[in-house]
Protein backbone atom coordinates (compact mmCIF):
# COMPACT_ATOMS: atom_id res chain seq x y z
CA UNK A 1 0.00 0.00 0.00
CA UNK A 2 1.34 3.42 -1.00
CA UNK A 3 1.86 5.76 1.96
CA UNK A 4 0.65 8.73 -0.16
CA UNK A 5 -2.90 9.02 -1.34
CA UNK A 6 -3.90 10.24 -4.79
CA UNK A 7 -5.59 13.41 -3.58
CA UNK A 8 -4.04 16.77 -4.31
CA UNK A 9 -2.67 18.52 -1.26
CA UNK A 10 -3.30 22.23 -0.85
CA UNK A 11 -0.47 24.42 0.35
CA UNK A 12 -1.00 27.93 1.63
CA UNK A 13 1.63 30.41 2.72
CA UNK A 14 1.43 30.78 6.50
CA UNK A 15 -0.33 34.05 7.28
CA UNK A 16 2.39 35.25 9.63
CA UNK A 17 4.97 35.07 6.81
CA UNK A 18 3.06 37.37 4.49
CA UNK A 19 4.83 40.70 4.32
CA UNK A 20 4.76 41.73 0.67
CA UNK A 21 1.89 44.03 -0.32
CA UNK A 22 1.19 41.90 -3.40
CA UNK A 23 0.86 38.70 -1.32
CA UNK A 24 -1.37 40.40 1.21
CA UNK A 25 -3.59 42.03 -1.39
CA UNK A 26 -4.11 38.75 -3.25
CA UNK A 27 -4.82 36.89 -0.01
CA UNK A 28 -7.41 39.48 1.06
CA UNK A 29 -8.95 39.49 -2.42
CA UNK A 30 -9.43 35.71 -2.27
CA UNK A 31 -10.91 35.84 1.25
CA UNK A 32 -13.42 38.49 0.14
CA UNK A 33 -14.29 36.44 -2.95
CA UNK A 34 -14.85 33.32 -0.81
CA UNK A 35 -17.34 35.25 1.30
CA UNK A 36 -19.06 36.42 -1.91
CA UNK A 37 -18.23 40.09 -1.50
CA UNK A 38 -17.20 42.24 -4.46
CA UNK A 39 -13.47 42.37 -3.61
CA UNK A 40 -12.60 45.43 -5.72
CA UNK A 41 -15.35 47.55 -4.14
CA UNK A 42 -14.46 46.39 -0.63
CA UNK A 43 -10.74 47.07 -1.05
CA UNK A 44 -11.44 50.50 -2.54
CA UNK A 45 -13.71 51.28 0.43
CA UNK A 46 -10.91 50.30 2.78
CA UNK A 47 -8.27 52.33 0.93
CA UNK A 48 -10.43 55.46 0.77
CA UNK A 49 -11.80 55.37 4.31
CA UNK A 50 -9.22 53.45 6.32
CA UNK A 51 -12.13 51.57 7.90
CA UNK A 52 -11.06 47.91 8.29
CA UNK A 53 -14.68 46.74 8.46
CA UNK A 54 -14.71 46.87 4.65
CA UNK A 55 -12.50 43.76 4.84
CA UNK A 56 -13.88 40.45 6.01
CA UNK A 57 -12.45 38.80 9.09
CA UNK A 58 -12.69 35.48 7.21
CA UNK A 59 -9.26 33.82 7.22
CA UNK A 60 -7.95 36.75 9.29
CA UNK A 61 -7.99 38.94 6.18
CA UNK A 62 -8.84 42.05 8.20
CA UNK A 63 -5.86 41.71 10.52
CA UNK A 64 -3.58 40.73 7.65
CA UNK A 65 -4.39 43.77 5.52
CA UNK A 66 -3.53 46.00 8.48
CA UNK A 67 0.08 44.72 8.28
CA UNK A 68 0.67 47.18 5.44
CA UNK A 69 -0.16 50.84 5.03
CA UNK A 70 -2.88 51.91 2.61
CA UNK A 71 -0.36 53.88 0.56
CA UNK A 72 1.62 50.65 0.08
CA UNK A 73 -1.51 49.04 -1.35
CA UNK A 74 -1.97 51.94 -3.77
CA UNK A 75 1.69 51.75 -4.76
CA UNK A 76 1.40 48.03 -5.49
CA UNK A 77 -1.74 48.52 -7.56
CA UNK A 78 -0.13 51.32 -9.57
CA UNK A 79 3.09 49.35 -10.15
CA UNK A 80 1.15 46.35 -11.45
CA UNK A 81 -1.09 48.50 -13.62
CA UNK A 82 1.87 50.30 -15.20
CA UNK A 83 3.76 47.05 -15.65
CA UNK A 84 1.00 45.69 -17.87
CA UNK A 85 -0.29 48.92 -19.41
CA UNK A 86 2.62 51.33 -19.41
N, C-alpha and C positions, 0 to 999 in steps of 0.2 A: 504494500500500500504506500502510495506517495505521500510524503509528509506535507506537501503543499496542495491546496485545493485548486480548482480551476477558476475560481472567482477572481475578478479583478479587485485588487486592493486599492483603496483611495488614500492618497497622501496629501495632507495639508500642512502648510508652513505653520509652525507653532505661533500663536498670536503674539507672544511676548518677543519674538524675534523680528517682527515686522517693524521696520524703521523707515523704509523708503516711501516717499509720498505715493509713488505709483502703485506699490504693493498695497498700501493702506486703502487707497482710493478704489482699486479693483475689488478688494475684499469687502469693503462697505457697499459697493455697487451690487455685488452678488448677494449679500445679506438682505439688502432692500428688495432686490428682485425676488428672492425666495419668499419674502413676506408679502409679495404682490403689490408693492408700492411702485410708483413711477420713479426710479432711481435718479434720473436727471433732475426732475423737479425738486426732489427731496434734498439732493446735494446742493442745488442752487439756493434753496431756502436756507440751508445751513450756512453756506458761504456768505450770503447777503446779510443774514441776521445774527449769526453767531450762536443761535439757539440750538443746542444739541438735540432737542426733542424732535427735530426734523429727521434725525437718524434713528433707526430702530435699535433697540437694545438686543435684538436677536443676534446670537453669536458674538456678543460683546462689541458689536460694530460701533455703538455710540462711544464707548470708552476708548476704542482703538482709534477712531478718527480724531479724538482729542489729543493724540500723541503728536500731531503735527499742527502747525499754525495754518489758518485759513489762507494766508498769502502763499504758503508753500503749495497748497492745493491749486490755487490759481496759476502759479508758476508752472506746475507740472502739466496742467491742462493746456496752457499756452505753448509750452515746449513741444508737446505731442502734436498739437494742431499744426504748428509751423513746420514740424518735421515732415508731416505728410502733405501739407498744402502750401508750403513756402517756397 
